[in-house]
Amino acid sequence: MMEAPFDIVLVGDPRFPGGTASAMAEEAAAAARAGYRVGLVAAESSVLRFPHPFNPKLRALIDGGALALVPPGARAAAGLALLHGPFAAGLLPFAGLGLRAERRLLVLHQPPADAGGRPYYDLARVRVHAEEMLDGAVTLAPVGPLVRAQLDALPERPPMLPFDWHNVIDGDAWAGPLRRPGRGRCVVGRHSRPDPQKWPGTRDAILAAYPDDGRFLVRVLGGGPYLEAILGRYPANWEVLPFGAVDPAQFLKGLDLFVYLHRDDWVEAFGYAVIEAMASGLPCILDERLAPLFGEAALCLPPERAADAALALFHDPARYHAQALAGMDLVAERFSRAALARRLHGLVGPPAARPVPASTDAATGAPVVVGRARLRALFLSSNGVGMGHLTRLLAVARRLPPHVQPVFATMSQAIGVVDAMGYMVEHLPFHRYLGCDVAAWNRHLRDEIGELIAAYRPAVLVFDGNGPYQGLIDACDRHPQIWRVWCRRGMWGPGTGETFIRREKHFDAVLEPADLAEAFDRGPTPSSRARTRRVEPMRLLDEEDCLPRAEARAELGLDPDRPAVLVQLGSGNNFAYETVRRLVLERLAAGGGVQVVLAEWLIAENGTGLLPEGVRRLRAYPFARLFDAFDASVAAVGYNGFHECVQAGLPTLFIPNENPEQDDQLGRARFAERHGLALALRAHEVYAVAPAIERLLDPGEQRAMRGRCEAFRRPNGALEAARFVEELCHLRRGER
């Protein structure tokens, strides 16, 4: 297989939300700006579990083309491989990385042990894993002097770079005008990931550094229950935001001084937040153990001296500005992109001249390395009485980039729609249709899914269904190298599904499309979200996929000048809609020139029989493509139909399917009615059909519903879900 040549390849887990991934992103951006070609091999770390997305800084570089994501199955050659962080070498990937590098560095962003000697990781095992992953001897690259000191103290000193591999930052992007201190209260603050080790260990020490004192305003980005547990309550002069609530650059603009002190047993390997503050022009008061790294560019003090030092600087503009400039100068000299470019030049020389063979990803415009196996995702849907499970998977699949190929296995009778959309698809009959023993069927399902995995070699399996089958779980257990995702909507019926919820432990992630009616969700899913990655409500079609009114009416053969109503009450496979559907159709057909179209589900087990005169049948998929042809609709309230109607602003009378095995459609209908998004009617309320239809046909009611639906418009979460699946396809799974 052809090798893609790079100057530098970064290896690590791109999902870290904080310092390690930020350091990788800045390193990649700096190297790319210096002319180096940079690749990224994504490998699962030992400390991140469940559904973390790629760090947005790294994702932006990938999408912008500055960083090429090297997929599993590709082979890459590089002058320098940088394995970032010991935890990225905590697990051995199931398959080799396919990376050949002339020089190999293991960048240690964390020290081997805390200040008391308790290990953070097993350095010997990490080194063995790193050499196996990078296929050769590895040199250690500590990010700062505290990490180097621990390595120097080992009985057998490992091979190390003679200089520290400092993190870098784009100082120009953070720089702003110098503050004018001495006015009003002294605003001190800090930001860090929410971790008690990042704070002094006692309440007294915290309040000594960040005092409950009217002369100060204390601002914190990265608070949480852990901090309140230490303090008991936040002082009145504290303003606390959760980690990630605002951009750190914006947060730092609201400070006069950056104050960062931590627990006695914590060893701060570098302190990326510190160089962000220095680059922003803030004087820094730091833990005294950070002096070897930052020297006189910061005041390194114990907690009890921090408040007095802050006030002294704040009221002495000359000292304040001198300290701020010292920090900015240190960033330029030691932690800048230019400093990294000098480091890289010393290790690999100038950027090489050979081009990287690449094609353009139509979805992102980013370069895609050629000469590699195509990635696959296996989508498995349960049967269902409707087509919701299959539709959600199709919504995700059609938004995957071209280098990720969807393969379907479905229990749905609507297998033909998958084939018509051009996807490979296989049918797995459900046990109810086979009339076979459930235990025997699960064994068969285990073997069939195992064969699919062996044949298609997917990186990810995505299951959409109310309950994961034992056969599915057993098949996945036999193939631990693939990622497992349960796509699961909420709004389960009250008191249902507890057995199924417990099966989420067999999945790496639960992908949950949000529900507009989630305030009415009385089921178990809202209280079981430890593994959940939530996205916006998912729909199969975007607005541009739907026909405009004139074209839709022409395709349906509808009169362009008369009102039209679409009746879409589901397959009827598990709920008796016959009576209410007949009354609705009769009332509409008698409604003075209304054109009535009855949508018939492809998987309906029973026909709809004779229809009132003038009522047309529509047997198609998906119905939403033709919504603009209609002035109103009468619909069931399943997840997909509900969100399609509301997001399209189609005035609707919702009639819920109230089978106890169904999702809580009554809850959705009540939510929609309460917020004026739609009308609601229960199937047994036969005497209310006529007045409900009269309201539905009223132009004023229709205008009001359209206007209120507009306020509930949300982006299509299927795109974000596809991005999540694509990222998992690229993330090499480790053996746990």
Secondary structure as GFF3:
##gff-version 3
##sequence-region A 1 736
A	DSSP	beta_strand	3	12	.	.	.	ID=ss1
A	DSSP	alpha_helix	19	33	.	.	.	ID=ss2
A	DSSP	beta_strand	38	42	.	.	.	ID=ss3
A	DSSP	alpha_helix	56	64	.	.	.	ID=ss4
A	DSSP	beta_strand	68	69	.	.	.	ID=ss5
A	DSSP	beta_strand	75	84	.	.	.	ID=ss6
A	DSSP	three_ten_helix	86	89	.	.	.	ID=ss7
A	DSSP	beta_strand	92	93	.	.	.	ID=ss8
A	DSSP	beta_strand	99	108	.	.	.	ID=ss9
A	DSSP	alpha_helix	123	134	.	.	.	ID=ss10
A	DSSP	beta_strand	139	142	.	.	.	ID=ss11
A	DSSP	alpha_helix	145	152	.	.	.	ID=ss12
A	DSSP	alpha_helix	171	174	.	.	.	ID=ss13
A	DSSP	beta_strand	186	191	.	.	.	ID=ss14
A	DSSP	three_ten_helix	196	198	.	.	.	ID=ss15
A	DSSP	alpha_helix	203	209	.	.	.	ID=ss16
A	DSSP	beta_strand	216	223	.	.	.	ID=ss17
A	DSSP	alpha_helix	225	231	.	.	.	ID=ss18
A	DSSP	beta_strand	238	242	.	.	.	ID=ss19
A	DSSP	alpha_helix	248	252	.	.	.	ID=ss20
A	DSSP	beta_strand	257	260	.	.	.	ID=ss21
A	DSSP	alpha_helix	272	279	.	.	.	ID=ss22
A	DSSP	beta_strand	284	287	.	.	.	ID=ss23
A	DSSP	three_ten_helix	288	290	.	.	.	ID=ss24
A	DSSP	alpha_helix	291	294	.	.	.	ID=ss25
A	DSSP	three_ten_helix	295	297	.	.	.	ID=ss26
A	DSSP	beta_strand	299	301	.	.	.	ID=ss27
A	DSSP	alpha_helix	303	314	.	.	.	ID=ss28
A	DSSP	alpha_helix	317	334	.	.	.	ID=ss29
A	DSSP	alpha_helix	337	348	.	.	.	ID=ss30
A	DSSP	beta_strand	358	360	.	.	.	ID=ss31
A	DSSP	beta_strand	367	369	.	.	.	ID=ss32
A	DSSP	beta_strand	375	381	.	.	.	ID=ss33
A	DSSP	alpha_helix	388	397	.	.	.	ID=ss34
A	DSSP	beta_strand	404	410	.	.	.	ID=ss35
A	DSSP	alpha_helix	415	420	.	.	.	ID=ss36
A	DSSP	beta_strand	424	427	.	.	.	ID=ss37
A	DSSP	alpha_helix	431	434	.	.	.	ID=ss38
A	DSSP	alpha_helix	438	456	.	.	.	ID=ss39
A	DSSP	beta_strand	460	464	.	.	.	ID=ss40
A	DSSP	alpha_helix	470	477	.	.	.	ID=ss41
A	DSSP	beta_strand	483	487	.	.	.	ID=ss42
A	DSSP	alpha_helix	498	501	.	.	.	ID=ss43
A	DSSP	three_ten_helix	502	506	.	.	.	ID=ss44
A	DSSP	beta_strand	509	513	.	.	.	ID=ss45
A	DSSP	three_ten_helix	518	520	.	.	.	ID=ss46
A	DSSP	three_ten_helix	525	527	.	.	.	ID=ss47
A	DSSP	beta_strand	532	535	.	.	.	ID=ss48
A	DSSP	three_ten_helix	543	545	.	.	.	ID=ss49
A	DSSP	alpha_helix	549	556	.	.	.	ID=ss50
A	DSSP	beta_strand	564	568	.	.	.	ID=ss51
A	DSSP	alpha_helix	578	589	.	.	.	ID=ss52
A	DSSP	beta_strand	595	599	.	.	.	ID=ss53
A	DSSP	beta_strand	616	618	.	.	.	ID=ss54
A	DSSP	three_ten_helix	623	629	.	.	.	ID=ss55
A	DSSP	beta_strand	632	635	.	.	.	ID=ss56
A	DSSP	alpha_helix	639	648	.	.	.	ID=ss57
A	DSSP	beta_strand	652	654	.	.	.	ID=ss58
A	DSSP	alpha_helix	665	674	.	.	.	ID=ss59
A	DSSP	beta_strand	679	680	.	.	.	ID=ss60
A	DSSP	three_ten_helix	686	688	.	.	.	ID=ss61
A	DSSP	alpha_helix	689	696	.	.	.	ID=ss62
A	DSSP	alpha_helix	699	710	.	.	.	ID=ss63
A	DSSP	alpha_helix	717	730	.	.	.	ID=ss64
A	DSSP	beta_strand	734	735	.	.	.	ID=ss65
###
